[in-house]
Amino acid sequence: MRISMWDEKKIRIVDIASELGVRTAAASNVIHGKTKEISDTTVRKVQKMLAERGHLPNIAAALSALIILG
């Protein structure tokens, strides 16, 4: 199985949640901007980690979601 350099740098929601001690659903909601029911502390922690790790949203996934949910 071949792994590209992109796969090596991929930030997984489960890894973020595990490192921060939050639920995967909470980390996912922060990433997707659904922070209404997430504590400010959790939002800040997740956003800080994403910034530190250089997280970039997957544009293809975002466009796909827009088309499906359209």
C-alpha positions as CSV (number, residue, x, y, z in Angstrom):
1,M,0.0,0.0,0.0
2,R,1.4,3.3,-1.0
3,I,1.1,6.4,1.3
4,S,1.5,9.8,-0.2
5,M,2.9,12.8,1.7
6,W,-0.6,14.2,2.1
7,D,-1.6,11.1,4.1
8,E,1.3,11.5,6.5
9,K,0.2,15.0,7.4
10,K,-3.5,14.3,7.6
11,I,-5.1,15.5,10.9
12,R,-7.8,13.1,12.0
13,I,-10.8,14.2,14.1
14,V,-10.3,11.2,16.4
15,D,-6.7,12.2,17.1
16,I,-7.6,15.8,17.9
17,A,-10.4,14.6,20.2
18,S,-8.2,12.1,21.9
19,E,-5.3,14.6,22.6
20,L,-7.7,17.2,23.9
21,G,-9.9,14.9,25.9
22,V,-13.1,15.8,24.1
23,R,-15.6,13.8,22.2
24,T,-15.1,13.3,18.5
25,A,-18.5,14.8,17.9
26,A,-17.4,18.0,19.7
27,A,-14.2,18.3,17.7
28,S,-16.1,17.6,14.4
29,N,-18.7,20.2,15.3
30,V,-16.0,22.8,15.9
31,I,-14.3,22.0,12.6
32,H,-17.6,22.4,10.8
33,G,-18.6,25.6,12.6
34,K,-21.4,24.1,14.6
35,T,-20.4,25.5,17.9
36,K,-23.8,26.5,19.3
37,E,-23.9,23.6,21.8
38,I,-20.1,23.3,22.4
39,S,-18.4,25.1,25.4
40,D,-16.3,28.1,24.6
41,T,-13.3,26.3,26.2
42,T,-13.6,23.3,23.9
43,V,-14.1,25.5,20.9
44,R,-10.9,27.5,21.7
45,K,-8.9,24.3,22.4
46,V,-9.9,22.6,19.2
47,Q,-9.3,25.8,17.1
48,K,-5.9,26.3,18.8
49,M,-4.8,22.8,17.9
50,L,-6.0,23.1,14.3
51,A,-4.1,26.3,13.9
52,E,-0.9,24.8,15.5
53,R,-1.1,21.8,13.2
54,G,-1.8,23.9,10.1
55,H,-5.2,22.4,9.4
56,L,-6.6,23.3,6.0
57,P,-10.2,22.4,5.2
58,N,-10.8,19.9,2.4
59,I,-12.3,22.0,-0.3
60,A,-13.5,19.0,-2.3
61,A,-15.4,17.6,0.8
62,A,-16.9,21.0,1.5
63,L,-18.1,21.4,-2.1
64,S,-19.5,17.9,-2.1
65,A,-21.5,18.6,1.1
66,L,-22.9,21.7,-0.5
67,I,-24.0,19.8,-3.6
68,I,-25.6,17.0,-1.5
69,L,-27.3,19.3,1.0
70,G,-27.9,22.0,-1.6
